[in-house]
Amino acid sequence: MILNGILSPGKKLVMRSILCAAIMVASLEMSAQSLPDFSGVWMQDITRSDDFYKNFDIKCTIIQTAQSFTVATTFYDKSGTELVTRESAFSLDGKEITDSEGTRRSAKWSQDKRTLVTTETKDYGGDVVGVTVSYSFSGDGVELTVITSDIKPDVKTVKQVFTRKV
């Protein structure tokens, strides 16, 4: 190493510590920048989605910040009449949120930081029900894929593909 003959052992230790800290800060900054932002208004492409919701038009509105993820899913009948909107908010700091009705919500990033996985559960007198939903972009980032799974393993998983509404 070039510094061996120039710096004293104490200064070398300080330099190594500074270098390690700089690398850690850079890697944290890079990983924070690489998180996908799913914000936007998305419309379900029924031709690319499972048939489970084929009788509805579905709009998914997502608001995402560094600390939170909020998704509002609106169902419309085929004439365009709004039927229902369901909204869920999640904390992106890894903490579970419990709302006033007892629904517990949590969100975490996949290991590769490309998919956000949310979980909602509620206890109905010892019978816990709920879903896990994963959000990820297609390879080119043009489509949003949402996969919903019941926490009970014998219930069908539903895949929905959404395109950004312009």
N, C-alpha and C positions, 0 to 999 in steps of 0.2 A: 504494500500500500504506500502511496506517495507520502502520506503524512507521517509515516514511521520515523523518519529522520528529522522532521521539522518540528513537530509538536511534542510537548511533554506528555507523559501518560495521563495526567489529570485533564489536560486540554483535549486529548483524544477521546476520553470518556465523555466529556461535555459535547464534543462534536458528534459522537455516535448517538448520544441521547437526543440531540437536536434533529439529526437526520431521521431517527426512528419516529420521533413525534411528527415531523413533517410528512413522512410516508403515511402514518396513521390518519392524520387530518385529511390528506389528499384522498385516501381510499374511502373515508367516510363521506367526503363531499361528492365523490364520484358515485357512490352507491345511492346517496340521497337524490342526485340528479337523474338517476336512471329509473326511478319509479314511474310507472305509467300514470298518466292523468286521464281518467275515464270521463271527466266532466263533459257534459253536452246533452243534447236531446237526441235520442235514438229511437228508431222505428223498427219493429220486428219484421224481418223478411220471412214470411210464412213458407216460402218455397225452400228455404235453407234450414228451417227450424223443425223440430219434432212436431207431430200432428196434435199434441196435447192441447194447444191453445189455438188451433186452426180456425175456430169459429169467431175469433176476436182479432181486432187490430189492437196492438199494444205499443204504447209509448213509454219509454224509460228515460226519465230525466235524472241526471246525476250531477251532484255538486260535490266536488272534492277539493279539500285544502290539505295542507301538510298535517293537520291535526284531526280532520274529520272526513267522513264519507257518508253522503246522504243520497238515497235513491228513492224516487217516487215512480211507481209503476201504475199507469193508467190503462184501464181496459175500456175498449169501445166496441159496440156491436157493429155489424157490417154496414149499418146505415149512418154510422159516424156519431151515434149518441153515446156520450160518456156514461159508463156504468158504475165504475168504482175506481178510486185511487188509493193505493196503499203506499205509505211512506215509512221508511226505516232509516235511522241515523246510527252511525257507528263511530267510535273513537279509533283513530289510527295510532294511538300510543300504546296499544297492547292491553289496555284495561277493559274489563267488561262493564257494560252499562246495563242497569236495570231500570225500566220505565215504571210509571205509576200503576200499570196493570200487571206488573210482575214478569214481563217479557225480558229475558236476558239477551243482550246482543254483544258480540265481539267480532273483531276483524283482525286478520293478520296476513302479512305478505308471504307468498310462497318462498322457498329457499332461494330461488333464482330471481326473486323480486319482480316477476313478470305477471303474476296472478294475485289478485286480492281475493281472499276467502273469508266470507262472512258467515256467522252462525247466529241463529235466533232460536231460543228455546223458551218454553213455558211449562210450568208444572201445574197440572190439573189434578190435584189430590193424589199425588204419587205417580200419575201417568205423565211422563215428560214427553212433550211433542216438540217438533221443530224441524228446521231446514238448515242446510249448508248450501251456500251459493258461491260459485266462483266466477270472477270477472276477469277476462283476458282479451287482448287484442289478437286479431289474426296477424300473420307474419308481416303484412304491409301496413298494419295499423288502421285500415279502413273500416274493418268490421269489429264489432264487440260480440264476443261469445259469452253467454251466460249459461252456466250449468247448475241446475237446482236439484239437490238430493235431499230426500227425507232423512232424518237421523235414524229412522228405523230401516234396516237394510232390505226389507222385502218390498219396499215401495219404489215405483219406477222413477228413474232419473230423467229430467227433462232438459233438453238442449235447445236454447234459443239463440238465433243469430240476428244481430241488429245492425242497421246501417245508420250513419249520422244523418240527422235531418238538417237540411240546409235552409 
